[in-house]
Amino acid sequence: MTLITRKDQLKYLNVQRDNHISVYIYDPPVASNYVVISGTATCNDQDIWDEARRIIERYRAPDEVDDYVARWKTEPRVLITVTPEHIATRAPR
């Protein structure tokens, strides 16, 4: 799993201090349907823009991607890659 964030965000600062991480993903509005991924994180701030573009393309309309990439390139961005050690889930029955 790969995330992108700014270097001035607590998420990044916490991973720099301790590389153990848990990511909780839920399906609103019912937070009882979820996945929790726990593991270790590594940070990379070099040559991140191809991967950043792939992430942006998953969540933004095609005509918005170039503007997002251009804006993000002006910010101190970093990729955080999570190596899963444990995955827990609860899905609807």
N, C-alpha and C positions, 0 to 999 in steps of 0.2 A: 504494500500500500504506500502510495506517495502523496504527500501533502505539499502545498506551497504556502508560505507565510512570509511576513516581514521580519527582519532581524530585530526590530524594536518591540515585538510582541512577546508576551509572557510565554506563550507556547514554545517559541524558539529559545528564550532565555532559560526556561526550565529544562529543556532537553540538553542545553549546553552544560548545565549544572549536574544533571543526572539523566543518562540516556535511556532509562526505563520509561516506557510510555504505555498508556491505555487510551484507546480511541473508542468512543461510544457512539454508535449510529442507531438512530431510532426512526420509526415511521409515524410522523405526527398524524393525527392528534393523540394517538394512543402510544405512550412511551413504553408500554409493556411488550411491544414488538420490537426487538432490538438485536444488535450484534455488538459484542465487545471484543476488540482485538488488543491483546497485551503482548508486549515484546520490547525490543530495543530499537532505538532510533539512531540514524546517522544523518548528518547534515551536509549539504553540498551547495556552495554558492558559485561554482564554476560551470560554465556551459550548460545552463539550466533551461534555456529558452525553448528548445524543441520539446522537452517534456512539459514545461509550463504551458505551451500552446496546446498540447494534447489534453491536458487537464481542463483548460479553459474551453476547448471545443466540446467537452462533455456537458457543460453547464450553460453555455451562452449560445445565442443565435449566431449562425455563420457570419452575418454582416457585422457582428459586434466583436469578433475575435481579434482582428488586427488592432482595433482601438485599445482593447484590454492589454494586449501584449505590449503595445507602445507605452501605455501608461505605467504598467508594471515595471518596465525597463528603467523607469526613472526612480524607482523605489528600491530600497535595500532588501531584495527578495532572496529566499533560500528554499531549497527543496528538502523536505524531511522524509526519509524513507524508513518505514517501519518493517522490521523483520519479525513476523509473528512467532510467538512462543506458545500462546494459548488463545483459542477463539471460543467464545461462549455465545449462544444465541437462544432467543425465545421467539418463536413465530406463532401466529394465530393457529388455533386448532380447528 
